[in-house]
């Protein structure tokens, strides 16, 4: 009888600890490939960048992209650098190559996980 009571108390304690360790709803999802964290943020900066080989340069604001250098077309990569401020005040910049257009003030979700980082409009 005493062993059963101890087992029940131990099981209840583990169950309660597991419930309190869960992140807030909508913040994280899990699968067999790993976890994905989704955070809400506001876009605070957008600029186009041109990377040539291992070098990169800023080309001003979005839509004003210029190609610099004399490298071959295969050596040049165009990307957009998006800077965001998360709800907790953290500021991060990400280079993206998607065709989606971002503007300062846009509200976005930043998903990071096994498949990389994705930024999408809310």
Beta strands, then each sheet from edge to edge (+ up, - down):
strand 1: 28-31
strand 2: 34-52
strand 3: 55-61
strand 4: 76-86
strand 5: 91-96
strand 6: 107-113
strand 7: 116-121
sheet 1: 1+ 2- 3+
sheet 2: 1+ 2- 4+ 5-
sheet 3: 1+ 2- 6+ 7-
end
